[in-house]
């Protein structure tokens, strides 16, 4: 009888430890959307790229991201789809300018498959620096959905652009 009690205690401790580990692991590796690089040194009159990246995501099926920036300082040149969802299957990708200094970008898989997992590039935004100064390019609206149409929780990070003349 003592062996059964001891075995039950050991199994209980092992289960509690395993559960605690997975709770810790889930909270440690939270999905994030971020702009890369986080700091950009740009030359006035020159173009530069900002990558919209995702990390630690599971089953990403579709996403929506809206960016905003100082339109006096920066001009959006182009937005192109990244490889993260495209490597998983057929996608529908589109962008819409929603005002001065704002763009809305959407992408979704079009097949009935599981979404993409891991990390990668969602999109690339190319800008031209119009004048000297400092501004933030930020994600002001966003949503990630899995293949069941459920929202995925995530954190968001922006980037800072330092534009200067060639000789500064």
OpenMM code with the backbone's topology and positions (N, CA, C; nanometers):
from openmm import Vec3, app, unit

residues = "UNK UNK UNK UNK UNK UNK UNK UNK UNK UNK UNK UNK UNK UNK UNK UNK UNK UNK UNK UNK UNK UNK UNK UNK UNK UNK UNK UNK UNK UNK UNK UNK UNK UNK UNK UNK UNK UNK UNK UNK UNK UNK UNK UNK UNK UNK UNK UNK UNK UNK UNK UNK UNK UNK UNK UNK UNK UNK UNK UNK UNK UNK UNK UNK UNK UNK UNK UNK UNK UNK UNK UNK UNK UNK UNK UNK UNK UNK UNK UNK UNK UNK UNK UNK UNK UNK UNK UNK UNK UNK UNK UNK UNK UNK UNK UNK UNK UNK UNK UNK UNK UNK UNK UNK UNK UNK UNK UNK UNK UNK UNK UNK UNK UNK UNK UNK UNK UNK UNK UNK UNK UNK UNK UNK UNK UNK UNK UNK UNK UNK UNK UNK UNK UNK UNK UNK UNK UNK UNK UNK UNK UNK UNK UNK UNK UNK UNK UNK UNK UNK UNK UNK UNK UNK UNK UNK UNK UNK UNK UNK UNK UNK UNK UNK UNK UNK UNK UNK".split()
positions = [
    Vec3(0.0819, -0.1190, 0.0000),
    Vec3(0.0000, 0.0000, 0.0000),
    Vec3(0.0867, 0.1260, 0.0000),
    Vec3(0.2001, 0.1231, 0.0719),
    Vec3(0.2883, 0.2393, 0.0777),
    Vec3(0.3484, 0.2704, -0.0588),
    Vec3(0.3733, 0.1661, -0.1399),
    Vec3(0.4294, 0.1862, -0.2731),
    Vec3(0.3309, 0.2591, -0.3640),
    Vec3(0.2032, 0.2284, -0.3482),
    Vec3(0.1012, 0.2941, -0.4304),
    Vec3(0.0916, 0.4423, -0.3964),
    Vec3(0.0995, 0.4746, -0.2696),
    Vec3(0.0937, 0.6152, -0.2263),
    Vec3(0.2176, 0.6894, -0.2761),
    Vec3(0.3338, 0.6281, -0.2599),
    Vec3(0.4588, 0.6904, -0.3045),
    Vec3(0.4566, 0.7107, -0.4562),
    Vec3(0.4098, 0.6118, -0.5308),
    Vec3(0.4019, 0.6230, -0.6766),
    Vec3(0.3048, 0.7335, -0.7170),
    Vec3(0.1923, 0.7433, -0.6476),
    Vec3(0.0936, 0.8483, -0.6772),
    Vec3(0.1530, 0.9859, -0.6505),
    Vec3(0.2285, 1.0011, -0.5433),
    Vec3(0.2923, 1.1294, -0.5101),
    Vec3(0.3956, 1.1648, -0.6171),
    Vec3(0.4782, 1.0705, -0.6566),
    Vec3(0.5805, 1.0950, -0.7588),
    Vec3(0.5145, 1.1338, -0.8919),
    Vec3(0.4130, 1.0636, -0.9322),
    Vec3(0.3419, 1.0953, -1.0566),
    Vec3(0.2778, 1.2327, -1.0481),
    Vec3(0.2179, 1.2657, -0.9340),
    Vec3(0.1571, 1.3979, -0.9149),
    Vec3(0.2595, 1.5094, -0.9256),
    Vec3(0.3758, 1.4903, -0.8640),
    Vec3(0.4827, 1.5915, -0.8696),
    Vec3(0.5329, 1.6057, -1.0139),
    Vec3(0.5505, 1.4955, -1.0831),
    Vec3(0.5956, 1.5007, -1.2224),
    Vec3(0.4941, 1.5723, -1.3121),
    Vec3(0.3663, 1.5438, -1.2933),
    Vec3(0.2632, 1.6110, -1.3722),
    Vec3(0.2588, 1.7602, -1.3437),
    Vec3(0.2680, 1.7973, -1.2165),
    Vec3(0.2672, 1.9396, -1.1795),
    Vec3(0.3885, 2.0100, -1.2377),
    Vec3(0.5039, 1.9468, -1.2313),
    Vec3(0.6261, 2.0056, -1.2878),
    Vec3(0.6175, 2.0222, -1.4384),
    Vec3(0.5647, 1.9217, -1.5068),
    Vec3(0.5488, 1.9292, -1.6522),
    Vec3(0.4518, 2.0389, -1.6908),
    Vec3(0.3400, 2.0476, -1.6210),
    Vec3(0.2416, 2.1522, -1.6483),
    Vec3(0.3019, 2.2901, -1.6246),
    Vec3(0.3753, 2.3086, -1.5165),
    Vec3(0.4395, 2.4375, -1.4867),
    Vec3(0.5388, 2.4750, -1.5960),
    Vec3(0.6147, 2.3767, -1.6445),
    Vec3(0.7120, 2.4014, -1.7508),
    Vec3(0.6422, 2.4514, -1.8772),
    Vec3(0.5333, 2.3885, -1.9188),
    Vec3(0.4643, 2.4295, -2.0409),
    Vec3(0.3963, 2.5653, -2.0248),
    Vec3(0.3469, 2.5968, -1.9074),
    Vec3(0.2906, 2.7297, -1.8821),
    Vec3(0.4005, 2.8345, -1.8924),
    Vec3(0.5174, 2.8072, -1.8339),
    Vec3(0.6313, 2.8987, -1.8419),
    Vec3(0.6762, 2.9140, -1.9861),
    Vec3(0.6863, 2.8019, -2.0586),
    Vec3(0.7311, 2.8045, -2.1976),
    Vec3(0.6366, 2.8873, -2.2832),
    Vec3(0.5069, 2.8733, -2.2667),
    Vec3(0.4089, 2.9489, -2.3435),
    Vec3(0.4200, 3.0985, -2.3146),
    Vec3(0.4402, 3.1362, -2.1878),
    Vec3(0.4502, 3.2784, -2.1543),
    Vec3(0.5836, 3.3374, -2.1972),
    Vec3(0.6886, 3.2558, -2.2076),
    Vec3(0.8204, 3.3047, -2.2455),
    Vec3(0.8281, 3.3342, -2.3941),
    Vec3(0.7699, 3.2526, -2.4768),
    Vec3(0.7785, 3.2677, -2.6209),
    Vec3(0.6459, 3.3166, -2.6768),
    Vec3(0.6172, 3.4434, -2.6567),
    Vec3(0.4935, 3.5021, -2.7055),
    Vec3(0.5124, 3.5463, -2.8498),
    Vec3(0.4089, 3.5280, -2.9300),
    Vec3(0.4097, 3.5736, -3.0677),
    Vec3(0.4312, 3.7247, -3.0713),
    Vec3(0.5112, 3.7702, -3.1663),
    Vec3(0.5316, 3.9142, -3.1805),
    Vec3(0.5346, 3.9525, -3.3284),
    Vec3(0.4862, 4.0737, -3.3549),
    Vec3(0.4978, 4.1373, -3.4863),
    Vec3(0.5902, 4.2564, -3.4637),
    Vec3(0.6912, 4.2689, -3.5463),
    Vec3(0.7824, 4.3799, -3.5267),
    Vec3(0.8382, 4.4290, -3.6600),
    Vec3(0.8790, 4.5549, -3.6591),
    Vec3(0.9404, 4.6159, -3.7762),
    Vec3(1.0915, 4.6012, -3.7629),
    Vec3(1.1549, 4.5599, -3.8723),
    Vec3(1.2985, 4.5355, -3.8709),
    Vec3(1.3635, 4.6069, -3.9885),
    Vec3(1.4712, 4.6762, -3.9671),
    Vec3(1.5413, 4.6940, -3.8412),
    Vec3(1.4683, 4.7879, -3.7467),
    Vec3(1.5031, 4.7831, -3.6225),
    Vec3(1.4361, 4.8659, -3.5201),
    Vec3(1.4790, 5.0118, -3.5290),
    Vec3(1.6002, 5.0352, -3.5776),
    Vec3(1.6511, 5.1705, -3.6009),
    Vec3(1.7099, 5.1762, -3.7407),
    Vec3(1.6780, 5.2844, -3.8122),
    Vec3(1.7218, 5.2983, -3.9504),
    Vec3(1.7888, 5.4341, -3.9693),
    Vec3(1.9071, 5.4334, -4.0243),
    Vec3(1.9748, 5.5558, -4.0652),
    Vec3(1.9511, 5.5732, -4.2144),
    Vec3(1.8760, 5.6750, -4.2522),
    Vec3(1.8411, 5.6970, -4.3932),
    Vec3(1.9060, 5.8252, -4.4436),
    Vec3(1.9297, 5.8288, -4.5724),
    Vec3(1.9831, 5.9476, -4.6398),
    Vec3(1.8675, 6.0189, -4.7089),
    Vec3(1.8558, 6.1503, -4.6871),
    Vec3(1.7501, 6.2282, -4.7521),
    Vec3(1.7626, 6.2120, -4.9036),
    Vec3(1.6519, 6.1776, -4.9674),
    Vec3(1.6490, 6.1512, -5.1113),
    Vec3(1.6707, 6.0043, -5.1454),
    Vec3(1.7094, 5.9253, -5.0475),
    Vec3(1.7357, 5.7835, -5.0697),
    Vec3(1.6231, 5.6950, -5.0206),
    Vec3(1.6208, 5.5724, -5.0712),
    Vec3(1.5203, 5.4734, -5.0317),
    Vec3(1.5779, 5.3780, -4.9282),
    Vec3(1.4893, 5.3213, -4.8488),
    Vec3(1.5271, 5.2191, -4.7512),
    Vec3(1.4074, 5.1258, -4.7325),
    Vec3(1.4348, 5.0082, -4.6767),
    Vec3(1.3297, 4.9071, -4.6587),
    Vec3(1.3080, 4.8778, -4.5108),
    Vec3(1.1821, 4.8519, -4.4774),
    Vec3(1.1418, 4.8068, -4.3451),
    Vec3(1.0691, 4.6737, -4.3649),
    Vec3(1.1095, 4.5735, -4.2902),
    Vec3(1.0470, 4.4423, -4.3002),
    Vec3(0.9489, 4.4239, -4.1850),
    Vec3(0.8276, 4.3814, -4.2169),
    Vec3(0.7285, 4.3472, -4.1147),
    Vec3(0.7479, 4.1986, -4.0883),
    Vec3(0.7913, 4.1673, -3.9666),
    Vec3(0.8265, 4.0299, -3.9326),
    Vec3(0.7347, 3.9759, -3.8233),
    Vec3(0.7256, 3.8444, -3.8176),
    Vec3(0.6518, 3.7757, -3.7126),
    Vec3(0.7456, 3.6718, -3.6525),
    Vec3(0.7298, 3.6482, -3.5221),
    Vec3(0.8101, 3.5428, -3.4586),
    Vec3(0.7234, 3.4651, -3.3597),
    Vec3(0.7645, 3.3413, -3.3388),
    Vec3(0.6994, 3.2520, -3.2411),
    Vec3(0.5491, 3.2409, -3.2626),
    Vec3(0.5067, 3.2257, -3.3871),
    Vec3(0.3649, 3.2136, -3.4175),
    Vec3(0.3320, 3.0686, -3.4525),
    Vec3(0.2101, 3.0275, -3.4212),
    Vec3(0.1627, 2.8934, -3.4569),
    Vec3(0.0348, 2.9059, -3.5381),
    Vec3(0.0287, 2.8371, -3.6505),
    Vec3(-0.0923, 2.8267, -3.7325),
    Vec3(-0.1431, 2.9631, -3.7816),
    Vec3(-0.0528, 3.0489, -3.8308),
    Vec3(-0.0949, 3.1789, -3.8853),
    Vec3(-0.1550, 3.1574, -4.0232),
    Vec3(-0.2827, 3.1917, -4.0372),
    Vec3(-0.3550, 3.1728, -4.1632),
    Vec3(-0.3775, 3.3053, -4.2364),
    Vec3(-0.4042, 3.4118, -4.1615),
    Vec3(-0.4224, 3.5428, -4.2246),
    Vec3(-0.3799, 3.6528, -4.1280),
    Vec3(-0.3463, 3.7678, -4.1858),
    Vec3(-0.3052, 3.8803, -4.1027),
    Vec3(-0.3468, 4.0124, -4.1670),
    Vec3(-0.3615, 4.1127, -4.0796),
    Vec3(-0.3917, 4.2498, -4.1214),
    Vec3(-0.3013, 4.3417, -4.0398),
    Vec3(-0.2332, 4.4336, -4.1072),
    Vec3(-0.1461, 4.5290, -4.0390),
    Vec3(-0.1618, 4.6651, -4.1054),
    Vec3(-0.1774, 4.7685, -4.0241),
    Vec3(-0.1801, 4.9066, -4.0728),
    Vec3(-0.0599, 4.9798, -4.0151),
    Vec3(0.0141, 5.0473, -4.1025),
    Vec3(0.1312, 5.1255, -4.0625),
    Vec3(0.1003, 5.2729, -4.0732),
    Vec3(0.1666, 5.3528, -3.9886),
    Vec3(0.1590, 5.4982, -4.0025),
    Vec3(0.2966, 5.5579, -3.9754),
    Vec3(0.3201, 5.6757, -4.0348),
    Vec3(0.4481, 5.7437, -4.0253),
    Vec3(0.4271, 5.8917, -4.0526),
    Vec3(0.5294, 5.9715, -4.0334),
    Vec3(0.5261, 6.1144, -4.0609),
    Vec3(0.5385, 6.1338, -4.2124),
    Vec3(0.4282, 6.1707, -4.2771),
    Vec3(0.4254, 6.1849, -4.4235),
    Vec3(0.5073, 6.3044, -4.4724),
    Vec3(0.5351, 6.3995, -4.3863),
    Vec3(0.6197, 6.5118, -4.4245),
    Vec3(0.7637, 6.4658, -4.4416),
    Vec3(0.8031, 6.3678, -4.3632),
    Vec3(0.9408, 6.3201, -4.3644),
    Vec3(0.9631, 6.1999, -4.4555),
    Vec3(0.8642, 6.1106, -4.4637),
    Vec3(0.8797, 5.9864, -4.5400),
    Vec3(0.7696, 5.9703, -4.6437),
    Vec3(0.8059, 5.9055, -4.7543),
    Vec3(0.7099, 5.8723, -4.8591),
    Vec3(0.7134, 5.7208, -4.8813),
    Vec3(0.5971, 5.6566, -4.8827),
    Vec3(0.5895, 5.5141, -4.9116),
    Vec3(0.6099, 5.4932, -5.0609),
    Vec3(0.7054, 5.4088, -5.0976),
    Vec3(0.7361, 5.3811, -5.2375),
    Vec3(0.6641, 5.2554, -5.2844),
    Vec3(0.6690, 5.1491, -5.2027),
    Vec3(0.6097, 5.0222, -5.2437),
    Vec3(0.5935, 4.9297, -5.1234),
    Vec3(0.4994, 4.8368, -5.1335),
    Vec3(0.4813, 4.7312, -5.0342),
    Vec3(0.4711, 4.5997, -5.1098),
    Vec3(0.5494, 4.5011, -5.0672),
    Vec3(0.5458, 4.3697, -5.1319),
    Vec3(0.5271, 4.2604, -5.0268),
    Vec3(0.4699, 4.1513, -5.0719),
    Vec3(0.4444, 4.0375, -4.9832),
    Vec3(0.5742, 3.9683, -4.9457),
    Vec3(0.5835, 3.9301, -4.8190),
    Vec3(0.6962, 3.8505, -4.7728),
    Vec3(0.6718, 3.7031, -4.8011),
    Vec3(0.7667, 3.6209, -4.7665),
    Vec3(0.7604, 3.4791, -4.8015),
    Vec3(0.6931, 3.3912, -4.6958),
    Vec3(0.6622, 3.4452, -4.5771),
    Vec3(0.6177, 3.3598, -4.4669),
    Vec3(0.4923, 3.2790, -4.5000),
    Vec3(0.3839, 3.3445, -4.5403),
    Vec3(0.2620, 3.2696, -4.5759),
    Vec3(0.2737, 3.2069, -4.7142),
    Vec3(0.3386, 3.2763, -4.8075),
    Vec3(0.3510, 3.2284, -4.9460),
    Vec3(0.4232, 3.0935, -4.9523),
    Vec3(0.5180, 3.0724, -4.8597),
    Vec3(0.5890, 2.9440, -4.8563),
    Vec3(0.4985, 2.8296, -4.8097),
    Vec3(0.3867, 2.8630, -4.7465),
    Vec3(0.2929, 2.7611, -4.6973),
    Vec3(0.1908, 2.7208, -4.8042),
    Vec3(0.1494, 2.8172, -4.8902),
    Vec3(0.0486, 2.7872, -4.9917),
    Vec3(0.0092, 2.9116, -5.0698),
    Vec3(-0.0966, 2.9006, -5.1489),
    Vec3(-0.1493, 3.0134, -5.2275),
    Vec3(-0.1992, 3.1223, -5.1333),
    Vec3(-0.1708, 3.2486, -5.1681),
    Vec3(-0.2127, 3.3605, -5.0841),
    Vec3(-0.2854, 3.4671, -5.1650),
    Vec3(-0.3601, 3.5476, -5.0924),
    Vec3(-0.4215, 3.6688, -5.1467),
    Vec3(-0.3586, 3.7828, -5.0676),
    Vec3(-0.2887, 3.8748, -5.1374),
    Vec3(-0.2161, 3.9848, -5.0739),
    Vec3(-0.2611, 4.1154, -5.1357),
    Vec3(-0.2948, 4.2134, -5.0523),
    Vec3(-0.3277, 4.3447, -5.1061),
    Vec3(-0.2975, 4.4538, -5.0055),
    Vec3(-0.2731, 4.5728, -5.0595),
    Vec3(-0.2449, 4.6898, -4.9771),
    Vec3(-0.3373, 4.8021, -5.0188),
    Vec3(-0.3708, 4.8879, -4.9236),
    Vec3(-0.4595, 5.0012, -4.9492),
    Vec3(-0.4046, 5.1222, -4.8763),
    Vec3(-0.3834, 5.2305, -4.9478),
    Vec3(-0.3459, 5.3557, -4.8804),
    Vec3(-0.4707, 5.4109, -4.8145),
    Vec3(-0.4601, 5.4378, -4.6852),
    Vec3(-0.5776, 5.4821, -4.6106),
    Vec3(-0.5656, 5.6273, -4.5645),
    Vec3(-0.4760, 5.6993, -4.6248),
    Vec3(-0.4578, 5.8400, -4.5901),
    Vec3(-0.3122, 5.8786, -4.6004),
    Vec3(-0.2866, 6.0051, -4.5783),
    Vec3(-0.1498, 6.0562, -4.5817),
    Vec3(-0.0707, 5.9933, -4.4677),
    Vec3(0.0347, 5.9223, -4.5012),
    Vec3(0.1172, 5.8598, -4.3988),
    Vec3(0.0593, 5.7336, -4.3390),
    Vec3(-0.0300, 5.6660, -4.4116),
    Vec3(-0.0899, 5.5418, -4.3605),
    Vec3(-0.1114, 5.4421, -4.4738),
    Vec3(-0.0938, 5.3151, -4.4429),
    Vec3(-0.1229, 5.2078, -4.5377),
    Vec3(-0.1772, 5.0880, -4.4600),
    Vec3(-0.2707, 5.0182, -4.5223),
    Vec3(-0.3294, 4.8982, -4.4657),
    Vec3(-0.2864, 4.7804, -4.5537),
    Vec3(-0.2392, 4.6727, -4.4919),
    Vec3(-0.1877, 4.5565, -4.5658),
    Vec3(-0.2584, 4.4318, -4.5136),
    Vec3(-0.3036, 4.3481, -4.6058),
    Vec3(-0.3736, 4.2246, -4.5686),
    Vec3(-0.3169, 4.1081, -4.6483),
    Vec3(-0.3134, 3.9912, -4.5855),
    Vec3(-0.2684, 3.8709, -4.6541),
    Vec3(-0.3367, 3.7500, -4.5908),
    Vec3(-0.3753, 3.6544, -4.6754),
    Vec3(-0.4408, 3.5340, -4.6266),
    Vec3(-0.4085, 3.4159, -4.7164),
    Vec3(-0.3968, 3.3002, -4.6559),
    Vec3(-0.3897, 3.1776, -4.7350),
    Vec3(-0.5259, 3.1563, -4.7992),
    Vec3(-0.5304, 3.0945, -4.9159),
    Vec3(-0.6576, 3.0738, -4.9851),
    Vec3(-0.6993, 2.9274, -4.9894),
    Vec3(-0.6141, 2.8401, -4.9388),
    Vec3(-0.6435, 2.6968, -4.9394),
    Vec3(-0.6890, 2.6529, -4.8002),
    Vec3(-0.7585, 2.5416, -4.7938),
    Vec3(-0.8051, 2.4863, -4.6665),
    Vec3(-0.6932, 2.4021, -4.6063),
    Vec3(-0.5935, 2.4720, -4.5480),
    Vec3(-0.4763, 2.4060, -4.4894),
    Vec3(-0.4459, 2.4709, -4.3546),
    Vec3(-0.3580, 2.4075, -4.2783),
    Vec3(-0.3086, 2.4677, -4.1541),
    Vec3(-0.2235, 2.5887, -4.1908),
    Vec3(-0.2207, 2.6848, -4.1006),
    Vec3(-0.1412, 2.8044, -4.1227),
    Vec3(0.0072, 2.7799, -4.1010),
    Vec3(0.0853, 2.8835, -4.1236),
    Vec3(0.2301, 2.8772, -4.1088),
    Vec3(0.2693, 2.8952, -3.9623),
    Vec3(0.3787, 2.8317, -3.9240),
    Vec3(0.4295, 2.8433, -3.7871),
    Vec3(0.5771, 2.8788, -3.7894),
    Vec3(0.6220, 2.9453, -3.6842),
    Vec3(0.7626, 2.9816, -3.6723),
    Vec3(0.7826, 3.1310, -3.6791),
    Vec3(0.8792, 3.1723, -3.7615),
    Vec3(0.9111, 3.3138, -3.7769),
    Vec3(0.9412, 3.3430, -3.9225),
    Vec3(0.9235, 3.4706, -3.9619),
    Vec3(0.9546, 3.5065, -4.0994),
    Vec3(0.9054, 3.6453, -4.1357),
    Vec3(0.9162, 3.6761, -4.2641),
    Vec3(0.8805, 3.8084, -4.3152),
    Vec3(0.7383, 3.8054, -4.3708),
    Vec3(0.6520, 3.8930, -4.3169),
    Vec3(0.5156, 3.9058, -4.3668),
    Vec3(0.5112, 3.9983, -4.4884),
    Vec3(0.5849, 4.1095, -4.4827),
    Vec3(0.5842, 4.2065, -4.5929),
    Vec3(0.7083, 4.2944, -4.5849),
    Vec3(0.7347, 4.3609, -4.6967),
    Vec3(0.8446, 4.4570, -4.7052),
    Vec3(0.7865, 4.5898, -4.7503),
    Vec3(0.8135, 4.6958, -4.6734),
    Vec3(0.7678, 4.8303, -4.7093),
    Vec3(0.8910, 4.9135, -4.7444),
    Vec3(0.8871, 4.9750, -4.8629),
    Vec3(0.9984, 5.0598, -4.9065),
    Vec3(0.9569, 5.2060, -4.8955),
    Vec3(1.0446, 5.2853, -4.8369),
    Vec3(1.0202, 5.4280, -4.8149),
    Vec3(1.1312, 5.5108, -4.8784),
    Vec3(1.1013, 5.6387, -4.8990),
    Vec3(1.2009, 5.7376, -4.9409),
    Vec3(1.2010, 5.8469, -4.8350),
    Vec3(1.3202, 5.8836, -4.7890),
    Vec3(1.3328, 5.9928, -4.6921),
    Vec3(1.3244, 6.1249, -4.7684),
    Vec3(1.2271, 6.2102, -4.7327),
    Vec3(1.2054, 6.3378, -4.8019),
    Vec3(1.2758, 6.4541, -4.7340),
    Vec3(1.2955, 6.4449, -4.6037),
    Vec3(1.3604, 6.5538, -4.5320),
    Vec3(1.4324, 6.5005, -4.4092),
    Vec3(1.5204, 6.5828, -4.3559),
    Vec3(1.5997, 6.5475, -4.2393),
    Vec3(1.5101, 6.5441, -4.1148),
    Vec3(1.5383, 6.4502, -4.0238),
    Vec3(1.4641, 6.4437, -3.8993),
    Vec3(1.4552, 6.3021, -3.8453),
    Vec3(1.3735, 6.2881, -3.7428),
    Vec3(1.3519, 6.1594, -3.6776),
    Vec3(1.2027, 6.1331, -3.6701),
    Vec3(1.1615, 6.0123, -3.7040),
    Vec3(1.0205, 5.9752, -3.6903),
    Vec3(1.0078, 5.8257, -3.6641),
    Vec3(0.8902, 5.7883, -3.6224),
    Vec3(0.8598, 5.6485, -3.5944),
    Vec3(0.7686, 5.5936, -3.7026),
    Vec3(0.7988, 5.4744, -3.7488),
    Vec3(0.7048, 5.3982, -3.8308),
    Vec3(0.6438, 5.2985, -3.7339),
    Vec3(0.5129, 5.3035, -3.7211),
    Vec3(0.4507, 5.2168, -3.6211),
    Vec3(0.3331, 5.1382, -3.6773),
    Vec3(0.3089, 5.0263, -3.6139),
    Vec3(0.1911, 4.9450, -3.6417),
    Vec3(0.0810, 4.9992, -3.5515),
    Vec3(-0.0217, 5.0601, -3.6122),
    Vec3(-0.1268, 5.1185, -3.5291),
    Vec3(-0.2537, 5.0338, -3.5263),
    Vec3(-0.2600, 4.9338, -3.6100),
    Vec3(-0.3763, 4.8445, -3.6122),
    Vec3(-0.3287, 4.7117, -3.6686),
    Vec3(-0.3704, 4.6008, -3.6073),
    Vec3(-0.3249, 4.4712, -3.6557),
    Vec3(-0.4130, 4.3585, -3.6027),
    Vec3(-0.4068, 4.2462, -3.6735),
    Vec3(-0.4802, 4.1265, -3.6319),
    Vec3(-0.4156, 4.0047, -3.6960),
    Vec3(-0.3987, 3.9006, -3.6173),
    Vec3(-0.3493, 3.7717, -3.6648),
    Vec3(-0.4583, 3.6684, -3.6393),
    Vec3(-0.4850, 3.5836, -3.7390),
    Vec3(-0.5865, 3.4787, -3.7247),
    Vec3(-0.5274, 3.3428, -3.7587),
    Vec3(-0.5731, 3.2392, -3.6893),
    Vec3(-0.5292, 3.1039, -3.7206),
    Vec3(-0.6240, 3.0401, -3.8234),
    Vec3(-0.5993, 2.9148, -3.8565),
    Vec3(-0.6780, 2.8478, -3.9611),
    Vec3(-0.8232, 2.8222, -3.9198),
    Vec3(-0.8555, 2.8379, -3.7924),
    Vec3(-0.9936, 2.8240, -3.7446),
    Vec3(-1.0640, 2.9596, -3.7370),
    Vec3(-0.9940, 3.0658, -3.7762),
    Vec3(-1.0503, 3.2005, -3.7700),
    Vec3(-1.0421, 3.2635, -3.6324),
    Vec3(-0.9642, 3.2032, -3.5433),
    Vec3(-0.9500, 3.2542, -3.4072),
    Vec3(-0.8330, 3.3526, -3.4004),
    Vec3(-0.8481, 3.4547, -3.3147),
    Vec3(-0.7422, 3.5539, -3.2973),
    Vec3(-0.6227, 3.4933, -3.2255),
    Vec3(-0.5047, 3.5350, -3.2678),
    Vec3(-0.3794, 3.4951, -3.2046),
    Vec3(-0.3305, 3.6151, -3.1233),
    Vec3(-0.2942, 3.5932, -2.9976),
    Vec3(-0.2398, 3.7003, -2.9139),
    Vec3(-0.0950, 3.7270, -2.9523),
    Vec3(-0.0529, 3.8538, -2.9442),
    Vec3(0.0825, 3.8910, -2.9859),
    Vec3(0.1186, 4.0271, -2.9283),
    Vec3(0.2465, 4.0583, -2.9348),
    Vec3(0.2954, 4.1916, -2.8995),
    Vec3(0.3414, 4.2603, -3.0283),
    Vec3(0.3563, 4.3932, -3.0225),
    Vec3(0.3906, 4.4729, -3.1405),
    Vec3(0.5065, 4.5662, -3.1077),
    Vec3(0.5995, 4.5826, -3.2030),
    Vec3(0.7103, 4.6777, -3.1884),
    Vec3(0.7237, 4.7605, -3.3156),
    Vec3(0.7643, 4.8852, -3.2991),
    Vec3(0.7810, 4.9790, -3.4100),
    Vec3(0.9288, 4.9985, -3.4425),
    Vec3(0.9585, 5.0928, -3.5313),
    Vec3(1.0972, 5.1268, -3.5601),
    Vec3(1.1119, 5.2787, -3.5693),
    Vec3(1.2344, 5.3250, -3.5532),
    Vec3(1.2653, 5.4676, -3.5584),
    Vec3(1.3549, 5.4933, -3.6788),
    Vec3(1.3238, 5.6008, -3.7523),
    Vec3(1.4028, 5.6398, -3.8689),
    Vec3(1.4734, 5.7714, -3.8380),
    Vec3(1.6045, 5.7718, -3.8608),
    Vec3(1.6867, 5.8921, -3.8473),
    Vec3(1.7323, 5.9296, -3.9880),
    Vec3(1.6755, 6.0350, -4.0431),
    Vec3(1.7120, 6.0763, -4.1795),
    Vec3(1.8037, 6.1970, -4.1721),
    Vec3(1.9073, 6.1935, -4.2534),
    Vec3(2.0009, 6.3055, -4.2586),
    Vec3(2.0534, 6.3230, -4.4005),
    Vec3(2.1132, 6.4362, -4.4229),
    Vec3(2.1756, 6.4608, -4.5525),
    Vec3(2.3052, 6.3812, -4.5612),
    Vec3(2.3512, 6.3583, -4.6804),
    Vec3(2.4705, 6.2758, -4.7034),
    Vec3(2.5898, 6.3240, -4.6217),
    Vec3(2.6073, 6.4549, -4.6060),
    Vec3(2.7264, 6.5096, -4.5391),
    Vec3(2.7062, 6.5367, -4.3903),
    Vec3(2.5910, 6.5083, -4.3317),
    Vec3(2.5682, 6.5349, -4.1883),
    Vec3(2.6572, 6.4495, -4.1019),
] * unit.nanometer
topology = app.Topology()
chain = topology.addChain("A")
for resn in residues:
    res = topology.addResidue(resn, chain)
    for name in ("N", "CA", "C"):
        topology.addAtom(name, app.Element.getBySymbol(name[0]), res)
